[in-house]
Amino acid sequence: MERQLADKIAVISGGGSGIGAAIALLFAQEGADVVLLDRDEQSAAAVAAEAGTFGGRTAALAVDVTDGEAVRRVMDHVAATFGGIDILVSAAGILDETPLLEMSEATFDKTLAVDLKGVFLAARWAAPHMVERGGGRIINIASQLGLKGGVGLTHYVAAKAGVIGMTKAMALELAEHHILVNAIAPGPIFTPLIEGLSEEWKAAKQAELPIGRFGQVHEVAPTALLLASSPGGDLYTGQTLGPNSGDVMP
């Protein structure tokens, strides 16, 4: 059976753990060459090594997604080394629980820098290489909290709502270049990010879910595969798909 991403070159930020790592492994299994960007190069290298067992080319590169010049350099390097960029997944993110009345400006700014600006920078510097290839796919990892809000998460919610809105704008602007841009807004998923939240928060959130449980990263990755593949993802652009245990029903 032909693999769905054969001969595709995928760049995945936050690829060293969590949802990004699960997407990288599934993409590699489906034939893509995968380049993992992460601030923790050692973790990214471990995922890249596993991805390489599926036969494709892999690389792990350390990058700060909030540093525009560093992101530009790494995208140019990937395009030159691998021959282009076909798929971008922006999965890098941070999360902490801070009540609004206790939140510092620095905490707010840091979260917006990683979770929103980082998504912009990745697309800004990957998209020109997709234009050169005649098209591509951009998949931004948002959150269902960007649609419904969340207690103690004003900064995170603001960033993820921004990702959803920015995805729509990017989709409109890049359509003429045959670049399809979509977002995935997962519900609570067992990842290193969730570990930073209180047990009380997690218990209350789980009780709200119609399915009654948090998701696993391998349950989110197939949504990214759908959006990255053809013909499965060919009619999606500007959309936000929600593997969220029923937490949000638009």
C-alpha positions in Angstrom: 0.0 0.0 0.0 1.4 3.4 -1.0 2.3 5.6 1.9 0.3 8.8 2.2 3.3 11.2 2.5 5.8 9.6 0.3 8.5 12.0 -1.0 7.2 14.9 1.3 9.4 17.0 3.4 7.9 17.9 6.8 9.1 20.4 9.4 7.7 20.0 12.9 8.3 22.5 15.7 8.0 21.1 19.2 8.9 17.7 17.6 10.9 16.5 20.6 7.9 15.5 22.8 4.1 15.4 23.1 1.8 16.0 20.1 4.7 17.1 17.9 6.6 13.9 18.4 3.6 11.8 17.7 2.9 13.6 14.5 6.6 13.3 13.4 6.5 9.5 13.9 3.2 9.1 12.1 4.4 11.3 9.2 7.7 9.2 9.0 5.7 6.0 9.0 3.7 7.4 6.1 6.8 8.1 4.1 7.8 11.7 4.8 11.2 13.0 5.5 10.9 14.8 8.9 12.9 17.6 10.4 12.3 18.1 14.1 12.7 21.6 15.7 12.9 21.9 19.4 14.6 23.8 22.1 15.7 20.4 23.5 17.9 19.0 20.8 18.5 15.8 22.7 14.8 15.0 22.9 14.3 15.9 19.2 17.3 13.7 18.3 15.7 10.7 20.1 12.5 11.1 18.2 14.4 11.6 14.9 16.2 8.4 15.5 13.0 6.5 16.0 11.5 8.2 12.9 14.4 7.1 10.9 13.6 3.5 11.4 10.7 4.0 8.9 13.3 4.5 6.1 13.2 8.3 5.5 15.6 11.1 6.1 15.4 12.8 9.5 17.1 15.7 11.3 16.9 17.3 14.7 17.7 21.0 15.1 17.8 23.2 18.2 15.9 26.5 17.7 14.2 29.1 19.7 10.9 29.6 17.9 10.6 33.2 19.2 13.8 34.2 17.5 12.9 35.3 14.0 16.3 35.3 12.5 17.0 31.8 13.9 13.8 30.5 12.5 14.5 32.0 9.1 18.0 30.4 9.1 16.7 27.0 10.1 14.0 27.0 7.4 16.5 28.0 4.7 18.8 25.3 6.0 16.1 22.6 5.8 15.1 23.7 2.3 18.7 23.7 1.1 19.6 20.4 2.7 16.4 18.4 2.0 15.3 20.1 -1.2 12.3 22.1 0.0 9.6 22.2 2.5 6.1 20.6 1.8 4.5 20.5 5.3 4.9 22.6 8.4 3.5 21.6 11.7 3.8 24.3 14.5 3.4 22.3 17.7 5.9 24.1 20.0 4.2 25.5 23.0 4.3 26.3 26.7 1.6 26.2 29.3 1.3 27.1 33.0 -1.6 27.9 35.3 -1.6 31.4 36.6 -4.7 33.3 37.9 -5.3 36.6 36.1 -5.0 38.6 39.4 -1.5 37.2 39.9 -0.2 37.2 36.4 2.8 39.2 35.6 3.4 41.0 32.3 6.5 38.9 31.7 4.5 35.7 32.1 1.9 36.9 29.6 4.5 38.0 27.1 6.5 34.8 27.3 3.4 32.7 26.6 2.4 34.9 23.7 5.9 34.8 22.3 6.1 31.0 22.1 2.5 30.0 21.5 1.5 32.7 19.0 4.6 34.6 17.7 6.4 31.3 17.2 3.6 30.0 15.0 3.7 33.2 12.9 7.5 33.0 12.5 7.5 29.4 11.4 4.9 30.1 8.8 6.5 33.3 7.7 9.8 31.6 6.9 8.6 28.2 5.7 5.9 29.5 3.4 8.3 31.1 0.8 9.8 27.6 0.3 6.4 26.2 -0.2 5.7 28.9 -2.8 8.8 27.7 -4.6 7.5 24.1 -4.5 4.1 25.2 -6.0 2.1 24.5 -2.8 2.2 23.0 0.7 0.4 22.4 3.9 0.6 24.4 7.2 -0.9 22.9 10.3 -1.0 25.0 13.5 -1.6 23.4 16.8 -4.1 25.5 18.7 -6.3 24.4 21.6 -10.0 24.1 22.3 -9.4 26.6 25.1 -8.9 29.2 22.4 -12.6 28.7 21.6 -14.1 28.4 25.1 -11.6 30.0 27.5 -10.2 28.5 30.7 -9.7 29.5 34.3 -6.1 30.4 35.2 -5.1 30.4 31.6 -5.7 33.9 30.3 -2.3 34.1 28.5 -2.6 30.6 27.0 -6.2 31.2 25.8 -5.2 34.5 24.2 -2.4 32.8 22.3 -4.4 29.9 21.1 -7.4 32.1 20.1 -4.8 34.1 18.1 -3.5 31.0 16.4 -7.1 30.1 15.3 -7.7 33.6 13.9 -4.2 33.8 12.3 -4.8 30.4 10.6 -7.8 31.8 8.8 -5.9 34.9 7.7 -3.0 32.8 6.5 -5.4 30.5 4.6 -7.0 33.3 2.7 -3.7 34.9 1.8 -1.8 31.7 0.8 -4.6 30.0 -1.1 -3.4 31.5 -4.4 -0.1 29.8 -3.9 -1.8 26.4 -3.3 -0.8 26.4 0.3 -3.6 25.0 2.6 -3.5 26.3 6.2 -5.5 24.7 9.0 -5.4 24.4 12.8 -5.9 21.5 15.2 -7.5 22.4 18.5 -7.1 19.4 20.8 -8.8 19.0 24.0 -6.8 18.0 27.1 -4.2 15.5 26.0 -1.7 13.7 28.2 1.5 15.6 27.3 4.4 17.2 29.2 2.4 20.5 29.0 -0.5 19.0 31.0 1.9 18.0 33.8 2.3 21.6 34.7 -1.4 22.0 35.7 -2.8 21.2 39.1 -4.5 17.9 39.9 -7.6 19.8 40.8 -7.7 21.5 37.4 -7.2 18.1 35.6 -9.9 16.4 37.7 -12.4 19.1 37.1 -11.7 19.2 33.4 -12.0 15.4 33.0 -15.4 15.5 34.7 -16.6 18.0 32.1 -15.7 15.8 29.1 -18.6 13.8 27.4 -16.1 11.1 26.5 -14.9 11.2 30.1 -11.2 11.0 29.6 -8.2 13.0 28.3 -6.8 12.0 24.9 -3.4 10.5 24.0 -1.0 12.0 21.6 -1.4 9.2 19.1 -5.1 10.0 18.9 -4.3 13.5 17.7 -1.6 12.7 15.1 -4.1 11.2 12.6 -5.9 14.5 12.3 -2.6 16.1 11.2 -2.1 13.3 8.7 -5.5 13.9 7.2 -4.7 17.6 6.8 -1.2 16.9 5.3 -2.3 14.2 2.9 -4.0 14.1 -0.5 -6.8 13.7 -1.3 -7.9 13.5 2.3 -6.9 17.1 3.1 -7.4 18.7 -0.3 -10.6 20.6 0.6 -9.6 21.9 4.1 -8.2 25.4 4.5 -8.9 27.9 7.2 -10.5 25.2 9.3 -10.0 24.2 12.9 -10.4 20.5 13.6 -11.1 19.5 17.2 -10.0 16.1 18.6 -11.2 17.2 22.0 -13.2 14.5 23.8 -16.4 16.4 23.1 -15.2 19.4 25.1 -16.2 21.9 22.3 -18.9 21.2 19.8 -19.0 24.1 17.3 
